[in-house]
Amino acid sequence: MTRIALTVVFAASLFAQSKLTPLDQSGFAKMIAAHHGKVVLVDFWATWCKPCRAQTPMLATLAEKLRTRGFELVTVSTDELSKEAAALKVLAEDRVSGTAYIKKAADDDKFYDSIDKDWGGAVPAMFLYDRNGRKVKSFIGETPLKDIQAAIEKLL
């Protein structure tokens, strides 16, 4: 019963957002700056990406575990804007809390390059930022959770 209640609360909080916040190149820099003082993992994912879908619930659990130590998970859907409802549903099902974003860049290549010159937009992709907003690690492609957690723990 408690698990069901928690799922409902997470779903309600996410659907209360009702829309994913659009995120472009300048918005990304502002979003990172807004998390100053926190260790932040930005997770780029898509509803159609099986490795992303497998990893998202584990990242949400890790975020809850490390939140009190100054860690925040930020999720950014790379789905088309027309898939926003599907992305919100996935985040609710996976009990991902916090503000969620959807990529809305005028030029995808410039957006990707502004985050990491080696990225190219493939998902899953995660970028780890220290408490000063400096990118310290990139995880492009499938990455074991233990490797992600170890990198985060070094910064906490």
One Martini backbone bead per residue (centre of mass of N, CA, C, O) as a GRO file, in nm:
protein
  156
    1MET     BB    1   0.056   0.063  -0.020
    2THR     BB    2   0.295   0.262  -0.001
    3ARG     BB    3   0.396   0.236  -0.294
    4ILE     BB    4   0.140   0.346  -0.422
    5ALA     BB    5   0.138   0.620  -0.282
    6LEU     BB    6   0.412   0.716  -0.392
    7THR     BB    7   0.339   0.700  -0.690
    8VAL     BB    8   0.110   0.905  -0.676
    9VAL     BB    9   0.278   1.142  -0.575
   10PHE     BB   10   0.479   1.153  -0.807
   11ALA     BB   11   0.272   1.179  -1.032
   12ALA     BB   12   0.137   1.436  -0.928
   13SER     BB   13   0.393   1.616  -0.930
   14LEU     BB   14   0.453   1.582  -1.232
   15PHE     BB   15   0.165   1.655  -1.347
   16ALA     BB   16   0.169   1.939  -1.225
   17GLN     BB   17   0.363   2.034  -1.445
   18SER     BB   18   0.234   1.922  -1.743
   19LYS     BB   19   0.519   2.029  -1.834
   20LEU     BB   20   0.799   2.063  -2.000
   21THR     BB   21   1.084   2.231  -1.987
   22PRO     BB   22   1.230   2.416  -2.200
   23LEU     BB   23   1.563   2.354  -2.363
   24ASP     BB   24   1.836   2.544  -2.431
   25GLN     BB   25   2.143   2.666  -2.445
   26SER     BB   26   2.096   2.904  -2.241
   27GLY     BB   27   1.922   2.739  -2.037
   28PHE     BB   28   2.139   2.541  -1.950
   29ALA     BB   29   2.334   2.738  -1.813
   30LYS     BB   30   2.122   2.843  -1.609
   31MET     BB   31   2.055   2.572  -1.476
   32ILE     BB   32   2.334   2.515  -1.364
   33ALA     BB   33   2.358   2.780  -1.197
   34ALA     BB   34   2.101   2.714  -1.013
   35HIS     BB   35   2.288   2.460  -0.877
   36HIS     BB   36   2.460   2.594  -0.691
   37GLY     BB   37   2.613   2.371  -0.449
   38LYS     BB   38   2.567   2.127  -0.636
   39VAL     BB   39   2.546   1.806  -0.741
   40VAL     BB   40   2.516   1.731  -1.098
   41LEU     BB   41   2.300   1.524  -1.298
   42VAL     BB   42   2.264   1.506  -1.646
   43ASP     BB   43   1.989   1.347  -1.813
   44PHE     BB   44   1.982   1.210  -2.129
   45TRP     BB   45   1.675   1.112  -2.292
   46ALA     BB   46   1.435   0.855  -2.415
   47THR     BB   47   1.153   0.672  -2.474
   48TRP     BB   48   1.298   0.477  -2.707
   49CYS     BB   49   1.531   0.415  -2.497
   50LYS     BB   50   1.620   0.135  -2.339
   51PRO     BB   51   1.862   0.217  -2.158
   52CYS     BB   52   1.720   0.459  -2.036
   53ARG     BB   53   1.473   0.309  -1.914
   54ALA     BB   54   1.650   0.127  -1.725
   55GLN     BB   55   1.805   0.371  -1.571
   56THR     BB   56   1.605   0.580  -1.448
   57PRO     BB   57   1.515   0.439  -1.181
   58MET     BB   58   1.804   0.425  -1.063
   59LEU     BB   59   1.856   0.731  -1.060
   60ALA     BB   60   1.620   0.806  -0.876
   61THR     BB   61   1.719   0.644  -0.631
   62LEU     BB   62   1.994   0.779  -0.605
   63ALA     BB   63   1.888   1.067  -0.562
   64GLU     BB   64   1.740   1.009  -0.296
   65LYS     BB   65   1.992   0.905  -0.140
   66LEU     BB   66   2.177   1.190  -0.208
   67ARG     BB   67   2.025   1.458  -0.148
   68THR     BB   68   2.133   1.528   0.153
   69ARG     BB   69   2.440   1.570   0.013
   70GLY     BB   70   2.393   1.753  -0.265
   71PHE     BB   71   2.211   1.602  -0.481
   72GLU     BB   72   2.118   1.624  -0.839
   73LEU     BB   73   1.864   1.542  -1.070
   74VAL     BB   74   1.855   1.594  -1.425
   75THR     BB   75   1.607   1.591  -1.678
   76VAL     BB   76   1.632   1.526  -2.046
   77SER     BB   77   1.441   1.526  -2.311
   78THR     BB   78   1.487   1.422  -2.668
   79ASP     BB   79   1.223   1.445  -2.760
   80GLU     BB   80   0.975   1.532  -2.920
   81LEU     BB   81   0.730   1.754  -2.848
   82SER     BB   82   0.497   1.541  -2.922
   83LYS     BB   83   0.622   1.345  -2.664
   84GLU     BB   84   0.569   1.473  -2.382
   85ALA     BB   85   0.355   1.289  -2.249
   86ALA     BB   86   0.532   1.034  -2.253
   87ALA     BB   87   0.759   1.149  -2.077
   88LEU     BB   88   0.589   1.209  -1.826
   89LYS     BB   89   0.500   0.917  -1.780
   90VAL     BB   90   0.778   0.795  -1.731
   91LEU     BB   91   0.858   0.972  -1.489
   92ALA     BB   92   0.625   0.877  -1.311
   93GLU     BB   93   0.680   0.569  -1.316
   94ASP     BB   94   0.995   0.627  -1.213
   95ARG     BB   95   0.998   0.848  -0.986
   96VAL     BB   96   1.074   1.137  -1.090
   97SER     BB   97   1.202   1.416  -0.952
   98GLY     BB   98   1.151   1.726  -1.039
   99THR     BB   99   1.257   1.907  -1.285
  100ALA     BB  100   1.167   1.884  -1.624
  101TYR     BB  101   1.297   1.841  -1.953
  102ILE     BB  102   1.305   1.970  -2.299
  103LYS     BB  103   1.438   1.973  -2.595
  104LYS     BB  104   1.478   2.318  -2.756
  105ALA     BB  105   1.651   2.356  -3.039
  106ALA     BB  106   1.751   2.528  -3.317
  107ASP     BB  107   2.046   2.376  -3.285
  108ASP     BB  108   2.159   2.077  -3.213
  109ASP     BB  109   2.468   2.091  -3.256
  110LYS     BB  110   2.513   2.338  -3.072
  111PHE     BB  111   2.397   2.216  -2.822
  112TYR     BB  112   2.583   1.973  -2.791
  113ASP     BB  113   2.857   2.133  -2.803
  114SER     BB  114   2.797   2.308  -2.542
  115ILE     BB  115   2.827   2.049  -2.357
  116ASP     BB  116   2.983   1.841  -2.576
  117LYS     BB  117   3.202   1.783  -2.833
  118ASP     BB  118   3.166   1.444  -2.810
  119TRP     BB  119   2.863   1.373  -2.831
  120GLY     BB  120   2.609   1.425  -3.070
  121GLY     BB  121   2.322   1.311  -2.906
  122ALA     BB  122   2.344   1.058  -2.770
  123VAL     BB  123   2.162   0.788  -2.615
  124PRO     BB  124   2.276   0.787  -2.338
  125ALA     BB  125   2.343   1.094  -2.139
  126MET     BB  126   2.589   1.220  -1.902
  127PHE     BB  127   2.644   1.507  -1.676
  128LEU     BB  128   2.891   1.614  -1.446
  129TYR     BB  129   2.863   1.845  -1.168
  130ASP     BB  130   2.980   2.056  -0.962
  131ARG     BB  131   2.929   2.301  -0.715
  132ASN     BB  132   3.040   2.519  -0.954
  133GLY     BB  133   2.946   2.414  -1.254
  134ARG     BB  134   3.156   2.197  -1.335
  135LYS     BB  135   3.255   1.986  -1.565
  136VAL     BB  136   3.383   1.638  -1.487
  137LYS     BB  137   3.178   1.437  -1.650
  138SER     BB  138   3.121   1.188  -1.906
  139PHE     BB  139   2.830   0.986  -2.017
  140ILE     BB  140   2.843   0.791  -2.310
  141GLY     BB  141   2.622   0.576  -2.289
  142GLU     BB  142   2.644   0.294  -2.147
  143THR     BB  143   2.646   0.287  -1.779
  144PRO     BB  144   2.734   0.191  -1.493
  145LEU     BB  145   2.611   0.277  -1.191
  146LYS     BB  146   2.875   0.249  -1.025
  147ASP     BB  147   3.030   0.468  -1.190
  148ILE     BB  148   2.843   0.703  -1.134
  149GLN     BB  149   2.845   0.692  -0.826
  150ALA     BB  150   3.153   0.727  -0.786
  151ALA     BB  151   3.169   1.010  -0.913
  152ILE     BB  152   2.974   1.145  -0.718
  153GLU     BB  153   3.109   1.074  -0.442
  154LYS     BB  154   3.371   1.248  -0.495
  155LEU     BB  155   3.186   1.530  -0.472
  156LEU     BB  156   3.042   1.499  -0.172
   0.00000   0.00000   0.00000
